[in-house]
């Protein structure tokens, strides 16, 4: 993404990160688990289910166990706060 407020200078110095993501946060692990099948095999189109993400991330958390409810909460947080994906108007 190009920063519209930046003026002059080389193009490489004028770009900004699309989203501010903390790579050490649990929500980032959930995001990677969501994207992993597509990144590994470009022919896959199915998004992993919540139980599949729980299974995939089992043992990868320093703080303990990740539940299905926690995965759903992290997905909601990513959609609403980090990626700002809007839902249907109700």
C-alpha positions in Angstrom: 0.0 0.0 0.0 1.2 3.4 -0.9 1.0 6.1 1.8 -0.9 8.9 0.1 0.6 11.5 2.6 4.2 10.6 1.8 5.8 12.9 -0.7 9.0 12.6 -2.6 11.7 10.0 -1.9 12.2 6.6 -3.3 9.1 4.4 -3.7 10.4 1.8 -1.3 10.5 4.3 1.5 6.9 5.4 0.8 5.1 2.1 1.4 3.3 1.2 4.6 2.1 -2.1 6.1 -1.4 -3.1 5.0 -2.4 -4.3 8.4 -0.7 -4.0 11.8 -0.4 -7.6 13.0 1.5 -8.9 16.0 3.2 -12.1 14.8 3.5 -13.3 18.4 -0.2 -13.1 19.2 -2.6 -16.0 19.2 -4.8 -14.3 16.6 -1.9 -14.4 14.2 -1.5 -18.1 14.7 -5.2 -18.5 13.9 -4.8 -16.4 10.8 -1.9 -18.5 9.6 -3.9 -21.7 10.3 -6.8 -20.3 8.2 -4.5 -19.5 5.3 -2.2 -22.5 5.5 -4.1 -24.9 3.3 -4.2 -22.4 0.5 -0.6 -21.4 0.9 0.5 -25.1 0.8 -1.7 -26.2 -2.1 -3.1 -23.5 -4.4 -5.7 -25.9 -5.8 -7.5 -26.0 -2.4 -10.4 -23.7 -1.9 -11.9 -25.0 1.4 -11.3 -22.9 4.5 -10.4 -25.0 7.6 -13.2 -25.5 10.1 -12.8 -24.2 13.7 -12.2 -27.8 15.1 -9.6 -28.3 12.4 -7.8 -25.1 13.5 -8.0 -26.2 17.1 -6.4 -29.5 16.1 -3.7 -27.8 14.0 -2.7 -25.4 16.7 -2.7 -28.0 19.5 0.6 -27.8 21.3 1.7 -24.6 19.6 0.6 -22.2 22.4 2.9 -21.5 25.2 0.0 -20.4 27.4 -2.0 -23.6 27.2 -4.9 -25.0 25.2 -6.9 -23.3 22.5 -10.6 -24.0 22.5 -13.1 -23.8 19.6 -14.7 -20.8 21.3 -11.4 -19.0 21.5 -10.6 -19.7 17.9 -14.0 -18.2 16.9 -13.3 -15.1 19.1 -9.9 -14.7 17.4 -11.5 -14.9 14.0 -14.1 -12.3 15.0 -11.4 -10.1 16.3 -9.4 -10.4 13.0 -12.4 -9.7 10.9 -13.7 -6.8 12.9 -10.6 -5.1 14.3 -7.6 -6.1 12.3 -8.8 -6.7 8.7 -11.9 -4.6 9.1 -14.1 -6.9 7.0 -17.6 -5.6 7.1 -20.6 -7.9 7.5 -24.0 -7.5 6.0 -26.0 -4.5 7.2 -28.8 -5.5 9.6 
